[in-house]
Amino acid sequence: MKKENIIIALSIGIVFSVGLWFLNNPGNMDIGKIISFGILAILILFAILTIISRIGSIKSGLTVEDELSKKLVKTAASRSYYFSLYLWLLIMYLDSESVIETDSIIGAGILGMAILFGLHWVILKFVGIKDE
Amino acid sequence: MNSRIKELRARHNLTQLDLAKMVGVRRETIVFLEKGKYNPSLKLAHDISKVFELSIEEVFGLE
């Protein structure tokens, strides 16, 4: 079996198992958990696509990481950090307006930062990156 | 920044994959350069120009 197939099979297995676990615990299901599961699924899909792309590059005899891929990650990270400052301000404001558990605040902040990074990375992939 | 990579590649019968291998980058980087979505580093611009046996100015130019 090819490496890609093993990775895809494993990832689908993990998503399927988590999905089954959620479905078998209907009492514990809430919007927060469903969103967490959705984000987890997106992250796993993102990892699968990245791994497949890297394996494809290796097979073609190309480098796995070059100046463009490094720059994409660096730019996405710096932009997501900048925007996450506003996100944390928003979270602090929401916290002052209502009582939210500390764990939830930190979790929402980290999740938000991860989503911002992913969004910027995808946008840069489509739009390109120019330092002019 | 615009480039003549696509035109020069066709003239030298090179695929994007061939050129990527020759200059040590991923194929995606060549695609980005051809579409003008990425400005290369000086080293990469030099390496690509060397493949086509031209100067950097002859391969890359400002719009």
N, CA and C atoms of all chains as a GROMACS GRO file, in nm:
protein
  585
    1MET      N    1   0.084  -0.120   0.000
    1MET     CA    2   0.000   0.000   0.000
    1MET      C    3   0.088   0.126   0.000
    2LYS      N    4   0.049   0.223  -0.079
    2LYS     CA    5   0.128   0.345  -0.088
    2LYS      C    6   0.119   0.424   0.042
    3LYS      N    7   0.224   0.506   0.066
    3LYS     CA    8   0.228   0.587   0.188
    3LYS      C    9   0.107   0.681   0.197
    4GLU      N   10   0.071   0.742   0.081
    4GLU     CA   11  -0.041   0.836   0.080
    4GLU      C   12  -0.169   0.767   0.126
    5ASN      N   13  -0.188   0.644   0.076
    5ASN     CA   14  -0.310   0.570   0.111
    5ASN      C   15  -0.315   0.541   0.260
    6ILE      N   16  -0.199   0.507   0.318
    6ILE     CA   17  -0.195   0.477   0.462
    6ILE      C   18  -0.232   0.604   0.541
    7ILE      N   19  -0.173   0.717   0.502
    7ILE     CA   20  -0.201   0.844   0.572
    7ILE      C   21  -0.348   0.880   0.559
    8ILE      N   22  -0.401   0.867   0.438
    8ILE     CA   23  -0.542   0.903   0.416
    8ILE      C   24  -0.633   0.809   0.497
    9ALA      N   25  -0.601   0.678   0.493
    9ALA     CA   26  -0.682   0.580   0.567
    9ALA      C   27  -0.678   0.610   0.717
   10LEU      N   28  -0.560   0.640   0.770
   10LEU     CA   29  -0.547   0.673   0.912
   10LEU      C   30  -0.628   0.797   0.949
   11SER      N   31  -0.616   0.900   0.867
   11SER     CA   32  -0.685   1.026   0.894
   11SER      C   33  -0.837   1.008   0.889
   12ILE      N   34  -0.883   0.936   0.786
   12ILE     CA   35  -1.028   0.911   0.776
   12ILE      C   36  -1.074   0.830   0.898
   13GLY      N   37  -0.991   0.734   0.939
   13GLY     CA   38  -1.023   0.652   1.057
   13GLY      C   39  -1.037   0.737   1.182
   14ILE      N   40  -0.945   0.832   1.199
   14ILE     CA   41  -0.949   0.920   1.318
   14ILE      C   42  -1.077   1.005   1.315
   15VAL      N   43  -1.103   1.068   1.200
   15VAL     CA   44  -1.223   1.155   1.187
   15VAL      C   45  -1.349   1.071   1.210
   16PHE      N   46  -1.353   0.952   1.150
   16PHE     CA   47  -1.470   0.864   1.161
   16PHE      C   48  -1.491   0.822   1.308
   17SER      N   49  -1.381   0.787   1.377
   17SER     CA   50  -1.390   0.745   1.517
   17SER      C   51  -1.439   0.859   1.607
   18VAL      N   52  -1.384   0.978   1.584
   18VAL     CA   53  -1.428   1.094   1.664
   18VAL      C   54  -1.575   1.124   1.636
   19GLY      N   55  -1.615   1.114   1.508
   19GLY     CA   56  -1.754   1.136   1.469
   19GLY      C   57  -1.847   1.037   1.537
   20LEU      N   58  -1.807   0.909   1.537
   20LEU     CA   59  -1.888   0.805   1.603
   20LEU      C   60  -1.899   0.831   1.753
   21TRP      N   61  -1.788   0.875   1.813
   21TRP     CA   62  -1.786   0.904   1.956
   21TRP      C   63  -1.885   1.017   1.988
   22PHE      N   64  -1.886   1.120   1.900
   22PHE     CA   65  -1.978   1.232   1.921
   22PHE      C   66  -2.123   1.185   1.908
   23LEU      N   67  -2.147   1.100   1.807
   23LEU     CA   68  -2.284   1.054   1.783
   23LEU      C   69  -2.334   0.963   1.895
   24ASN      N   70  -2.243   0.888   1.957
   24ASN     CA   71  -2.282   0.797   2.066
   24ASN      C   72  -2.295   0.868   2.200
   25ASN      N   73  -2.260   0.995   2.203
   25ASN     CA   74  -2.274   1.073   2.327
   25ASN      C   75  -2.363   1.195   2.302
   26PRO      N   76  -2.490   1.170   2.263
   26PRO     CA   77  -2.576   1.284   2.229
   26PRO      C   78  -2.598   1.379   2.347
   27GLY      N   79  -2.591   1.326   2.469
   27GLY     CA   80  -2.610   1.412   2.586
   27GLY      C   81  -2.500   1.515   2.601
   28ASN      N   82  -2.382   1.479   2.552
   28ASN     CA   83  -2.267   1.570   2.567
   28ASN      C   84  -2.251   1.665   2.449
   29MET      N   85  -2.340   1.650   2.347
   29MET     CA   86  -2.326   1.732   2.227
   29MET      C   87  -2.372   1.875   2.251
   30ASP      N   88  -2.288   1.970   2.224
   30ASP     CA   89  -2.329   2.110   2.223
   30ASP      C   90  -2.260   2.179   2.106
   31ILE      N   91  -2.300   2.303   2.081
   31ILE     CA   92  -2.247   2.374   1.963
   31ILE      C   93  -2.095   2.384   1.969
   32GLY      N   94  -2.043   2.409   2.088
   32GLY     CA   95  -1.898   2.422   2.105
   32GLY      C   96  -1.825   2.297   2.060
   33LYS      N   97  -1.879   2.181   2.098
   33LYS     CA   98  -1.813   2.054   2.062
   33LYS      C   99  -1.825   2.027   1.912
   34ILE      N  100  -1.940   2.061   1.856
   34ILE     CA  101  -1.959   2.040   1.712
   34ILE      C  102  -1.860   2.128   1.633
   35ILE      N  103  -1.845   2.254   1.678
   35ILE     CA  104  -1.750   2.345   1.612
   35ILE      C  105  -1.607   2.290   1.626
   36SER      N  106  -1.575   2.242   1.749
   36SER     CA  107  -1.442   2.185   1.772
   36SER      C  108  -1.416   2.068   1.678
   37PHE      N  109  -1.517   1.983   1.660
   37PHE     CA  110  -1.503   1.867   1.572
   37PHE      C  111  -1.483   1.912   1.428
   38GLY      N  112  -1.559   2.013   1.387
   38GLY     CA  113  -1.546   2.066   1.251
   38GLY      C  114  -1.407   2.120   1.226
   39ILE      N  115  -1.355   2.196   1.324
   39ILE     CA  116  -1.221   2.254   1.310
   39ILE      C  117  -1.116   2.143   1.307
   40LEU      N  118  -1.137   2.041   1.393
   40LEU     CA  119  -1.044   1.927   1.395
   40LEU      C  120  -1.041   1.858   1.258
   41ALA      N  121  -1.161   1.842   1.201
   41ALA     CA  122  -1.170   1.777   1.069
   41ALA      C  123  -1.098   1.860   0.964
   42ILE      N  124  -1.116   1.994   0.972
   42ILE     CA  125  -1.049   2.083   0.874
   42ILE      C  126  -0.897   2.073   0.889
   43LEU      N  127  -0.850   2.073   1.015
   43LEU     CA  128  -0.706   2.064   1.041
   43LEU      C  129  -0.648   1.934   0.987
   44ILE      N  130  -0.722   1.823   1.009
   44ILE     CA  131  -0.674   1.693   0.960
   44ILE      C  132  -0.669   1.693   0.806
   45LEU      N  133  -0.773   1.750   0.745
   45LEU     CA  134  -0.777   1.759   0.599
   45LEU      C  135  -0.659   1.841   0.547
   46PHE      N  136  -0.632   1.953   0.616
   46PHE     CA  137  -0.519   2.041   0.581
   46PHE      C  138  -0.388   1.963   0.590
   47ALA      N  139  -0.373   1.885   0.698
   47ALA     CA  140  -0.251   1.805   0.717
   47ALA      C  141  -0.237   1.700   0.606
   48ILE      N  142  -0.349   1.636   0.571
   48ILE     CA  143  -0.346   1.534   0.465
   48ILE      C  144  -0.299   1.595   0.334
   49LEU      N  145  -0.360   1.712   0.299
   49LEU     CA  146  -0.325   1.778   0.173
   49LEU      C  147  -0.178   1.818   0.170
   50THR      N  148  -0.130   1.869   0.285
   50THR     CA  149   0.011   1.909   0.293
   50THR      C  150   0.103   1.789   0.276
   51ILE      N  151   0.069   1.679   0.344
   51ILE     CA  152   0.153   1.559   0.336
   51ILE      C  153   0.154   1.503   0.194
   52ILE      N  154   0.036   1.498   0.132
   52ILE     CA  155   0.027   1.446  -0.005
   52ILE      C  156   0.112   1.532  -0.099
   53SER      N  157   0.101   1.665  -0.081
   53SER     CA  158   0.178   1.757  -0.165
   53SER      C  159   0.328   1.734  -0.146
   54ARG      N  160   0.370   1.714  -0.019
   54ARG     CA  161   0.513   1.693   0.010
   54ARG      C  162   0.562   1.561  -0.048
   55ILE      N  163   0.480   1.456  -0.035
   55ILE     CA  164   0.520   1.326  -0.090
   55ILE      C  165   0.532   1.335  -0.242
   56GLY      N  166   0.438   1.411  -0.303
   56GLY     CA  167   0.442   1.432  -0.448
   56GLY      C  168   0.571   1.500  -0.491
   57SER      N  169   0.612   1.600  -0.410
   57SER     CA  170   0.736   1.674  -0.440
   57SER      C  171   0.856   1.581  -0.430
   58ILE      N  172   0.859   1.498  -0.326
   58ILE     CA  173   0.973   1.405  -0.307
   58ILE      C  174   0.980   1.307  -0.424
   59LYS      N  175   0.863   1.256  -0.464
   59LYS     CA  176   0.859   1.159  -0.573
   59LYS      C  177   0.909   1.220  -0.704
   60SER      N  178   0.878   1.349  -0.722
   60SER     CA  179   0.921   1.416  -0.846
   60SER      C  180   1.066   1.460  -0.840
   61GLY      N  181   1.128   1.436  -0.726
   61GLY     CA  182   1.269   1.474  -0.711
   61GLY      C  183   1.286   1.620  -0.678
   62LEU      N  184   1.179   1.684  -0.627
   62LEU     CA  185   1.186   1.826  -0.593
   62LEU      C  186   1.207   1.843  -0.443
   63THR      N  187   1.244   1.966  -0.406
   63THR     CA  188   1.262   1.994  -0.265
   63THR      C  189   1.125   2.005  -0.196
   64VAL      N  190   1.121   1.971  -0.069
   64VAL     CA  191   0.994   1.974   0.005
   64VAL      C  192   0.959   2.117   0.047
   65GLU      N  193   1.062   2.192   0.082
   65GLU     CA  194   1.041   2.327   0.130
   65GLU      C  195   1.136   2.422   0.055
   66ASP      N  196   1.083   2.530   0.003
   66ASP     CA  197   1.170   2.627  -0.065
   66ASP      C  198   1.139   2.767  -0.014
   67GLU      N  199   1.198   2.867  -0.080
   67GLU     CA  200   1.183   3.004  -0.029
   67GLU      C  201   1.038   3.051  -0.032
   68LEU      N  202   0.960   3.009  -0.131
   68LEU     CA  203   0.820   3.051  -0.138
   68LEU      C  204   0.739   2.991  -0.023
   69SER      N  205   0.753   2.860  -0.001
   69SER     CA  206   0.674   2.796   0.105
   69SER      C  207   0.709   2.852   0.243
   70LYS      N  208   0.839   2.881   0.264
   70LYS     CA  209   0.880   2.941   0.392
   70LYS      C  210   0.822   3.081   0.408
   71LYS      N  211   0.824   3.156   0.299
   71LYS     CA  212   0.774   3.293   0.304
   71LYS      C  213   0.622   3.295   0.327
   72LEU      N  214   0.552   3.199   0.265
   72LEU     CA  215   0.408   3.189   0.284
   72LEU      C  216   0.374   3.168   0.431
   73VAL      N  217   0.447   3.076   0.495
   73VAL     CA  218   0.422   3.045   0.637
   73VAL      C  219   0.456   3.165   0.724
   74LYS      N  220   0.572   3.229   0.697
   74LYS     CA  221   0.614   3.345   0.778
   74LYS      C  222   0.514   3.459   0.765
   75THR      N  223   0.471   3.489   0.642
   75THR     CA  224   0.378   3.600   0.620
   75THR      C  225   0.243   3.570   0.683
   76ALA      N  226   0.195   3.446   0.665
   76ALA     CA  227   0.066   3.408   0.724
   76ALA      C  228   0.073   3.418   0.876
   77ALA      N  229   0.186   3.377   0.935
   77ALA     CA  230   0.203   3.382   1.081
   77ALA      C  231   0.205   3.526   1.130
   78SER      N  232   0.278   3.613   1.060
   78SER     CA  233   0.288   3.752   1.107
   78SER      C  234   0.154   3.823   1.093
   79ARG      N  235   0.084   3.799   0.983
   79ARG     CA  236  -0.046   3.865   0.964
   79ARG      C  237  -0.149   3.813   1.065
   80SER      N  238  -0.148   3.681   1.087
   80SER     CA  239  -0.246   3.625   1.181
   80SER      C  240  -0.217   3.674   1.323
   81TYR      N  241  -0.090   3.694   1.357
   81TYR     CA  242  -0.055   3.748   1.489
   81TYR      C  243  -0.112   3.889   1.503
   82TYR      N  244  -0.093   3.971   1.400
   82TYR     CA  245  -0.141   4.109   1.402
   82TYR      C  246  -0.293   4.113   1.422
   83PHE      N  247  -0.365   4.034   1.343
   83PHE     CA  248  -0.510   4.034   1.354
   83PHE      C  249  -0.558   3.970   1.484
   84SER      N  250  -0.480   3.877   1.538
   84SER     CA  251  -0.522   3.812   1.663
   84SER      C  252  -0.519   3.909   1.781
   85LEU      N  253  -0.442   4.018   1.770
   85LEU     CA  254  -0.443   4.119   1.876
   85LEU      C  255  -0.584   4.177   1.891
   86TYR      N  256  -0.649   4.202   1.777
   86TYR     CA  257  -0.786   4.253   1.779
   86TYR      C  258  -0.882   4.146   1.830
   87LEU      N  259  -0.852   4.021   1.794
   87LEU     CA  260  -0.935   3.910   1.841
   87LEU      C  261  -0.932   3.901   1.993
   88TRP      N  262  -0.810   3.914   2.051
   88TRP     CA  263  -0.797   3.907   2.197
   88TRP      C  264  -0.867   4.027   2.262
   89LEU      N  265  -0.862   4.143   2.197
   89LEU     CA  266  -0.934   4.260   2.249
   89LEU      C  267  -1.083   4.232   2.254
   90LEU      N  268  -1.134   4.172   2.145
   90LEU     CA  269  -1.276   4.137   2.137
   90LEU      C  270  -1.312   4.037   2.246
   91ILE      N  271  -1.227   3.936   2.265
   91ILE     CA  272  -1.253   3.834   2.368
   91ILE      C  273  -1.253   3.899   2.507
   92MET      N  274  -1.159   3.992   2.530
   92MET     CA  275  -1.153   4.060   2.660
   92MET      C  276  -1.281   4.142   2.684
   93TYR      N  277  -1.330   4.207   2.575
   93TYR     CA  278  -1.453   4.285   2.586
   93TYR      C  279  -1.571   4.193   2.619
   94LEU      N  280  -1.579   4.080   2.545
   94LEU     CA  281  -1.690   3.985   2.570
   94LEU      C  282  -1.682   3.929   2.712
   95ASP      N  283  -1.561   3.908   2.759
   95ASP     CA  284  -1.542   3.856   2.895
   95ASP      C  285  -1.591   3.956   2.999
   96SER      N  286  -1.567   4.085   2.971
   96SER     CA  287  -1.610   4.186   3.068
   96SER      C  288  -1.762   4.202   3.069
   97GLU      N  289  -1.826   4.170   2.954
   97GLU     CA  290  -1.971   4.183   2.944
   97GLU      C  291  -2.045   4.064   3.005
   98SER      N  292  -1.984   3.946   3.006
   98SER     CA  293  -2.048   3.827   3.061
   98SER      C  294  -1.942   3.740   3.130
   99VAL      N  295  -1.991   3.649   3.212
   99VAL     CA  296  -1.898   3.562   3.284
   99VAL      C  297  -1.867   3.439   3.199
  100ILE      N  298  -1.744   3.429   3.152
  100ILE     CA  299  -1.702   3.313   3.072
  100ILE      C  300  -1.586   3.246   3.146
  101GLU      N  301  -1.584   3.114   3.140
  101GLU     CA  302  -1.478   3.040   3.208
  101GLU      C  303  -1.341   3.071   3.144
  102THR      N  304  -1.238   3.073   3.225
  102THR     CA  305  -1.103   3.104   3.177
  102THR      C  306  -1.059   3.006   3.068
  103ASP      N  307  -1.089   2.876   3.089
  103ASP     CA  308  -1.052   2.774   2.990
  103ASP      C  309  -1.112   2.804   2.854
  104SER      N  310  -1.241   2.845   2.857
  104SER     CA  311  -1.310   2.874   2.732
  104SER      C  312  -1.249   2.994   2.662
  105ILE      N  313  -1.211   3.096   2.741
  105ILE     CA  314  -1.152   3.218   2.683
  105ILE      C  315  -1.020   3.185   2.613
  106ILE      N  316  -0.935   3.112   2.686
  106ILE     CA  317  -0.804   3.076   2.628
  106ILE      C  318  -0.822   2.986   2.506
  107GLY      N  319  -0.913   2.889   2.518
  107GLY     CA  320  -0.941   2.797   2.407
  107GLY      C  321  -0.989   2.872   2.284
  108ALA      N  322  -1.084   2.966   2.306
  108ALA     CA  323  -1.138   3.043   2.193
  108ALA      C  324  -1.029   3.128   2.129
  109GLY      N  325  -0.942   3.186   2.211
  109GLY     CA  326  -0.833   3.269   2.158
  109GLY      C  327  -0.737   3.189   2.073
  110ILE      N  328  -0.696   3.074   2.125
  110ILE     CA  329  -0.599   2.989   2.051
  110ILE      C  330  -0.662   2.937   1.922
  111LEU      N  331  -0.787   2.895   1.933
  111LEU     CA  332  -0.860   2.846   1.816
  111LEU      C  333  -0.871   2.956   1.711
  112GLY      N  334  -0.904   3.077   1.757
  112GLY     CA  335  -0.916   3.191   1.667
  112GLY      C  336  -0.786   3.220   1.596
  113MET      N  337  -0.675   3.213   1.670
  113MET     CA  338  -0.543   3.238   1.611
  113MET      C  339  -0.512   3.133   1.504
  114ALA      N  340  -0.546   3.008   1.535
  114ALA     CA  341  -0.522   2.899   1.439
  114ALA      C  342  -0.604   2.918   1.312
  115ILE      N  343  -0.730   2.958   1.330
  115ILE     CA  344  -0.817   2.980   1.214
  115ILE      C  345  -0.764   3.097   1.131
  116LEU      N  346  -0.723   3.205   1.199
  116LEU     CA  347  -0.668   3.322   1.128
  116LEU      C  348  -0.545   3.284   1.047
  117PHE      N  349  -0.458   3.202   1.106
  117PHE     CA  350  -0.338   3.157   1.035
  117PHE      C  351  -0.376   3.077   0.911
  118GLY      N  352  -0.468   2.983   0.928
  118GLY     CA  353  -0.513   2.899   0.815
  118GLY      C  354  -0.574   2.983   0.704
  119LEU      N  355  -0.656   3.079   0.743
  119LEU     CA  356  -0.722   3.166   0.644
  119LEU      C  357  -0.619   3.247   0.565
  120HIS      N  358  -0.524   3.306   0.638
  120HIS     CA  359  -0.421   3.386   0.570
  120HIS      C  360  -0.336   3.300   0.476
  121TRP      N  361  -0.305   3.179   0.521
  121TRP     CA  362  -0.224   3.088   0.439
  121TRP      C  363  -0.296   3.056   0.308
  122VAL      N  364  -0.427   3.026   0.319
  122VAL     CA  365  -0.506   2.993   0.199
  122VAL      C  366  -0.517   3.115   0.108
  123ILE      N  367  -0.542   3.233   0.166
  123ILE     CA  368  -0.554   3.355   0.086
  123ILE      C  369  -0.423   3.382   0.011
  124LEU      N  370  -0.311   3.370   0.081
  124LEU     CA  371  -0.180   3.394   0.017
  124LEU      C  372  -0.153   3.294  -0.095
  125LYS      N  373  -0.201   3.170  -0.076
  125LYS     CA  374  -0.184   3.066  -0.179
  125LYS      C  375  -0.254   3.106  -0.308
  126PHE      N  376  -0.369   3.173  -0.294
  126PHE     CA  377  -0.446   3.212  -0.412
  126PHE      C  378  -0.400   3.347  -0.468
  127VAL      N  379  -0.379   3.442  -0.380
  127VAL     CA  380  -0.347   3.578  -0.424
  127VAL      C  381  -0.200   3.593  -0.461
  128GLY      N  382  -0.115   3.519  -0.394
  128GLY     CA  383   0.029   3.532  -0.416
  128GLY      C  384   0.090   3.624  -0.313
  129ILE      N  385   0.221   3.638  -0.322
  129ILE     CA  386   0.290   3.717  -0.221
  129ILE      C  387   0.396   3.803  -0.289
  130LYS      N  388   0.376   3.933  -0.277
  130LYS     CA  389   0.470   4.027  -0.342
  130LYS      C  390   0.516   4.128  -0.238
  131ASP      N  391   0.642   4.153  -0.234
  131ASP     CA  392   0.694   4.256  -0.144
  131ASP      C  393   0.734   4.376  -0.228
  132GLU      N  394   0.635   4.453  -0.267
  132GLU     CA  395   0.665   4.569  -0.352
  132GLU      C  396   0.622   4.697  -0.280
  133MET      N  397   0.653   4.297  -1.049
  133MET     CA  398   0.763   4.243  -1.129
  133MET      C  399   0.708   4.142  -1.230
  134ASN      N  400   0.751   4.153  -1.354
  134ASN     CA  401   0.709   4.054  -1.453
  134ASN      C  402   0.830   3.971  -1.495
  135SER      N  403   0.802   3.857  -1.554
  135SER     CA  404   0.913   3.772  -1.596
  135SER      C  405   0.884   3.710  -1.732
  136ARG      N  406   0.991   3.667  -1.797
  136ARG     CA  407   0.977   3.602  -1.928
  136ARG      C  408   0.998   3.451  -1.915
  137ILE      N  409   0.979   3.401  -1.794
  137ILE     CA  410   1.011   3.259  -1.768
  137ILE      C  411   0.932   3.165  -1.860
  138LYS      N  412   0.802   3.192  -1.874
  138LYS     CA  413   0.717   3.103  -1.955
  138LYS      C  414   0.768   3.096  -2.099
  139GLU      N  415   0.794   3.214  -2.154
  139GLU     CA  416   0.842   3.224  -2.293
  139GLU      C  417   0.979   3.154  -2.309
  140LEU      N  418   1.070   3.181  -2.215
  140LEU     CA  419   1.205   3.122  -2.223
  140LEU      C  420   1.202   2.971  -2.202
  141ARG      N  421   1.111   2.930  -2.114
  141ARG     CA  422   1.097   2.786  -2.087
  141ARG      C  423   1.051   2.713  -2.213
  142ALA      N  424   0.956   2.774  -2.282
  142ALA     CA  425   0.904   2.713  -2.406
  142ALA      C  426   1.015   2.707  -2.511
  143ARG      N  427   1.095   2.814  -2.516
  143ARG     CA  428   1.204   2.820  -2.615
  143ARG      C  429   1.309   2.712  -2.589
  144HIS      N  430   1.331   2.682  -2.460
  144HIS     CA  431   1.431   2.581  -2.423
  144HIS      C  432   1.370   2.441  -2.404
  145ASN      N  433   1.244   2.428  -2.440
  145ASN     CA  434   1.172   2.299  -2.424
  145ASN      C  435   1.181   2.244  -2.281
  146LEU      N  436   1.158   2.329  -2.188
  146LEU     CA  437   1.162   2.288  -2.047
  146LEU      C  438   1.022   2.292  -1.988
  147THR      N  439   0.990   2.194  -1.907
  147THR     CA  440   0.862   2.198  -1.835
  147THR      C  441   0.884   2.273  -1.704
  148GLN      N  442   0.775   2.305  -1.638
  148GLN     CA  443   0.786   2.373  -1.508
  148GLN      C  444   0.861   2.283  -1.409
  149LEU      N  445   0.835   2.154  -1.419
  149LEU     CA  446   0.900   2.056  -1.331
  149LEU      C  447   1.052   2.053  -1.356
  150ASP      N  448   1.089   2.054  -1.484
  150ASP     CA  449   1.232   2.054  -1.520
  150ASP      C  450   1.303   2.175  -1.460
  151LEU      N  451   1.242   2.292  -1.482
  151LEU     CA  452   1.304   2.415  -1.433
  151LEU      C  453   1.311   2.415  -1.280
  152ALA      N  454   1.204   2.368  -1.217
  152ALA     CA  455   1.201   2.363  -1.070
  152ALA      C  456   1.315   2.275  -1.018
  153LYS      N  457   1.336   2.161  -1.085
  153LYS     CA  458   1.445   2.070  -1.044
  153LYS      C  459   1.580   2.138  -1.063
  154MET      N  460   1.594   2.209  -1.173
  154MET     CA  461   1.724   2.271  -1.206
  154MET      C  462   1.764   2.381  -1.107
  155VAL      N  463   1.662   2.453  -1.057
  155VAL     CA  464   1.696   2.563  -0.965
  155VAL      C  465   1.666   2.528  -0.818
  156GLY      N  466   1.620   2.405  -0.794
  156GLY     CA  467   1.600   2.358  -0.657
  156GLY      C  468   1.484   2.420  -0.582
  157VAL      N  469   1.370   2.440  -0.654
  157VAL     CA  470   1.249   2.488  -0.586
  157VAL      C  471   1.133   2.395  -0.617
  158ARG      N  472   1.016   2.423  -0.558
  158ARG     CA  473   0.898   2.343  -0.588
  158ARG      C  474   0.834   2.395  -0.717
  159ARG      N  475   0.757   2.309  -0.784
  159ARG     CA  476   0.694   2.351  -0.911
  159ARG      C  477   0.601   2.470  -0.890
  160GLU      N  478   0.537   2.471  -0.772
  160GLU     CA  479   0.446   2.580  -0.737
  160GLU      C  480   0.515   2.717  -0.745
  161THR      N  481   0.642   2.721  -0.708
  161THR     CA  482   0.716   2.847  -0.710
  161THR      C  483   0.732   2.897  -0.853
  162ILE      N  484   0.757   2.805  -0.945
  162ILE     CA  485   0.768   2.842  -1.088
  162ILE      C  486   0.634   2.895  -1.138
  163VAL      N  487   0.524   2.828  -1.096
  163VAL     CA  488   0.389   2.872  -1.135
  163VAL      C  489   0.364   3.014  -1.085
  164PHE      N  490   0.398   3.039  -0.959
  164PHE     CA  491   0.379   3.171  -0.899
  164PHE      C  492   0.461   3.277  -0.974
  165LEU      N  493   0.585   3.241  -1.009
  165LEU     CA  494   0.673   3.337  -1.079
  165LEU      C  495   0.617   3.370  -1.218
  166GLU      N  496   0.568   3.268  -1.286
  166GLU     CA  497   0.515   3.290  -1.422
  166GLU      C  498   0.389   3.376  -1.419
  167LYS      N  499   0.311   3.360  -1.314
  167LYS     CA  500   0.187   3.438  -1.303
  167LYS      C  501   0.210   3.576  -1.241
  168GLY      N  502   0.334   3.602  -1.202
  168GLY     CA  503   0.366   3.731  -1.141
  168GLY      C  504   0.313   3.745  -1.000
  169LYS      N  505   0.291   3.631  -0.934
  169LYS     CA  506   0.237   3.634  -0.798
  169LYS      C  507   0.346   3.635  -0.691
  170TYR      N  508   0.469   3.625  -0.734
  170TYR     CA  509   0.578   3.617  -0.636
  170TYR      C  510   0.704   3.681  -0.694
  171ASN      N  511   0.769   3.762  -0.612
  171ASN     CA  512   0.898   3.821  -0.652
  171ASN      C  513   1.010   3.735  -0.595
  172PRO      N  514   1.095   3.680  -0.682
  172PRO     CA  515   1.197   3.587  -0.632
  172PRO      C  516   1.309   3.657  -0.555
  173SER      N  517   1.381   3.578  -0.477
  173SER     CA  518   1.499   3.631  -0.409
  173SER      C  519   1.606   3.654  -0.516
  174LEU      N  520   1.708   3.727  -0.480
  174LEU     CA  521   1.816   3.755  -0.576
  174LEU      C  522   1.883   3.625  -0.621
  175LYS      N  523   1.897   3.532  -0.525
  175LYS     CA  524   1.962   3.403  -0.557
  175LYS      C  525   1.880   3.324  -0.660
  176LEU      N  526   1.748   3.319  -0.635
  176LEU     CA  527   1.662   3.243  -0.727
  176LEU      C  528   1.659   3.309  -0.865
  177ALA      N  529   1.650   3.442  -0.866
  177ALA     CA  530   1.651   3.515  -0.994
  177ALA      C  531   1.781   3.487  -1.069
  178HIS      N  532   1.892   3.483  -0.995
  178HIS     CA  533   2.023   3.455  -1.054
  178HIS      C  534   2.028   3.313  -1.111
  179ASP      N  535   1.978   3.217  -1.031
  179ASP     CA  536   1.980   3.076  -1.074
  179ASP      C  537   1.896   3.054  -1.200
  180ILE      N  538   1.779   3.117  -1.203
  180ILE     CA  539   1.690   3.101  -1.320
  180ILE      C  540   1.754   3.165  -1.444
  181SER      N  541   1.810   3.283  -1.425
  181SER     CA  542   1.876   3.352  -1.538
  181SER      C  543   1.992   3.269  -1.593
  182LYS      N  544   2.062   3.202  -1.500
  182LYS     CA  545   2.177   3.120  -1.539
  182LYS      C  546   2.133   3.002  -1.626
  183VAL      N  547   2.016   2.945  -1.592
  183VAL     CA  548   1.963   2.832  -1.670
  183VAL      C  549   1.940   2.875  -1.815
  184PHE      N  550   1.888   2.997  -1.832
  184PHE     CA  551   1.858   3.046  -1.968
  184PHE      C  552   1.978   3.119  -2.031
  185GLU      N  553   2.089   3.125  -1.958
  185GLU     CA  554   2.211   3.191  -2.004
  185GLU      C  555   2.185   3.337  -2.044
  186LEU      N  556   2.109   3.403  -1.955
  186LEU     CA  557   2.078   3.544  -1.977
  186LEU      C  558   2.106   3.620  -1.849
  187SER      N  559   2.103   3.753  -1.858
  187SER     CA  560   2.121   3.831  -1.734
  187SER      C  561   1.987   3.839  -1.660
  188ILE      N  562   1.993   3.876  -1.533
  188ILE     CA  563   1.870   3.887  -1.454
  188ILE      C  564   1.774   3.988  -1.518
  189GLU      N  565   1.829   4.099  -1.567
  189GLU     CA  566   1.746   4.204  -1.628
  189GLU      C  567   1.672   4.153  -1.752
  190GLU      N  568   1.734   4.057  -1.821
  190GLU     CA  569   1.669   4.004  -1.943
  190GLU      C  570   1.556   3.906  -1.911
  191VAL      N  571   1.558   3.850  -1.791
  191VAL     CA  572   1.453   3.754  -1.753
  191VAL      C  573   1.344   3.823  -1.671
  192PHE      N  574   1.388   3.908  -1.580
  192PHE     CA  575   1.292   3.976  -1.492
  192PHE      C  576   1.294   4.126  -1.519
  193GLY      N  577   1.178   4.186  -1.509
  193GLY     CA  578   1.171   4.331  -1.527
  193GLY      C  579   1.060   4.391  -1.443
  194LEU      N  580   1.070   4.520  -1.420
  194LEU     CA  581   0.966   4.586  -1.343
  194LEU      C  582   0.854   4.630  -1.436
  195GLU      N  583   0.730   4.612  -1.391
  195GLU     CA  584   0.615   4.650  -1.474
  195GLU      C  585   0.603   4.802  -1.480
   0.00000   0.00000   0.00000
